[in-house]
Amino acid sequence: MHGIRSLSLTLVASSLAAGWAQAQDPTQLDTVVVTGRRAEARLDDTPQRIELVSTEDIDRTPSRELTDVLKKHTSVDVIQYPGNLSGIGIRGFRPEFSGINKRSLLLIDGRPAMATNLSLVNMDQVERIEVLKGPASALYGSSAMGGVVNLITRQRSGPIGGYAQIAAGRFDTHELRTAIGGSLSERLDFDYAGSLFEQNADFRTGQGTRRPNTTYSQQNHALRLGLKLSDDWRIQVNNELYRGRDIATPGDLASGTNSQTNKDMDREGTDLKLTGRIGGHQITTRTFFGTQSYEQYKKTSTTAAERPYLPFRSFAEELDYRGWQIQDQWTWNDHLMTVVGVDQESVRQKTFGYNANGTRKAPSSANNERRSLGVYAQNTLYLNQGNTTVDFGLRHDRIETETFSTPLLNSFTPGKADFTTNNPSLGFTHKLGGGIRVHGTVGKGFVPPSALELTGSALTVKAGKDDVLAGNAGLRPESSVTWDMGLEWHAGAFFTDLTVFRTRVKDRITRVQVGEDTDNRYFSYTNANSARMEGLEWNGRWKASDSLTMSLAGTHYFRRTEEIGGIQSEIRNVANNTVRAAGDYQSGAWSSRFGLRYVGHFQDNDWNGNSASIIRYAPFAVADLSVRYRFDRHSSVSVLIDNLFDRYYSEKGGYPLAGRNGRVAYRLDF
């Protein structure tokens, strides 16, 4: 542990020293971001720590999905499986890949992404990514406890242009990708982006062993149409589509080839947005709706009775999203801006279970719905000739949950519950001069209890005493309070930011036994658990020359513990240290990027033995490389290599990812 801490501090010190030694060229500090206020603001006027991933970063990074880009460019924790299943956590919250009540919020252009699995999000349309660190429930409501990931999509106008790309690589992979957009007339513009991808051979791990049942194919499409109604008003519609077929999932290594499954996964999202200006008011209204669904098929089984029916459909899930937003960005004068708005969203979840012979059986959980309505206001004061900015906001949310009668789940009784919550935030930034800026925030975050935790009752028949589980309508939302304080310095070619943070979580929900008699044991849920996360984030960038830019960033946790049932332990799947280093080179026709990611120790339960036992996983480091040569302004060829040194590693114990994986791509820009 002492060695890892020393390494972290040494890397930070080295980055700072390099910056003080070389400070020649201006750093881009006029970048406009929207996530911190739900309105455009300069990055150096924003109190929250926001990490940016640019178009160039995305293009130069070997990746298959959104999670690949996030883990290589931002300080997030990752859980990632073969078979297109992944999720993230921010600032010590355990990474999550499923469920509608998460602790890190994913947005597309400021509205819910309508996806629980990050692997299904269409990256073809993304222009840049903004990752806000720290609670944002005062602006965005539930699930924004650890932070927010906001994908900003392309909105081209002017002459029509774009690109087409074809690629092939290891494990018999093939890819087609294109994006095109621009103005069709003086009033009408559009963007289309799409890709087709297939991997026809099982991948090999860093140990050189073949990982059976890891092939898959998928396609992504995104279409945007924008219409200028007048000089001040505009309407726009966006649609995203994901289709994945025969996505093979190998299962845990401990299961050998006895738990293989295949999945068909679909996702679609649509939003309609109207924007306009009336005096000092910038008005935005939108409605959105979408679905995410998948069907799982058992391919192998240890149960003899199931084998004659293999493969067979075993499980299915459907998520249905609906919602709308209204917002007014009111600029009073040069010193005061107010953003007020209303958000509404409903999410309905249905699950289905199937027997080997194709008949229906009771699913593992009841059908349910969450409905939320939030009202928020965010005020920004510009003081001291623009050198000081103060943000303060408040949001009120009312959330209703309901469980429904579910076919074949006869032991379940449905119910309803609702609650309200208020979440404030305060932030400031002050420019001290000499390129030094101090910034800080304090705020609350929350995530609601699930519908099953709040309502209904279920009976589990056992040999001996039966278990009776009842919801608790009096549950409070899980809540957190976070403060952070950062010091930023930029001078010419160098930029660095050091931010310390502390989060305390209370009212975490746990299952408890509430009684027992001669026939039954009675269980319910209560707010009894807690968690604490404390750490240091750093980010440094040095423009060493006109051609070379070096960067170094990471997170070190002083503490990341949770208390469950009176027992304190490390938070699962959150490493004690993560470090990212990269060098970007651009000279004439050549451009390249070398990236390195180090992940320290993390813990997880032993899901193949005694789940109460803890396994501690060793650190790993993974590198990637991309090189592009441009023949002219239209044509280029790229080589992208992921896991350059053929490292054997996994983001989730028991599920190793692919070893060295390269591809060659030809791109035509027009």
Disulfide bonds with the S-S distance in Angstrom:
none
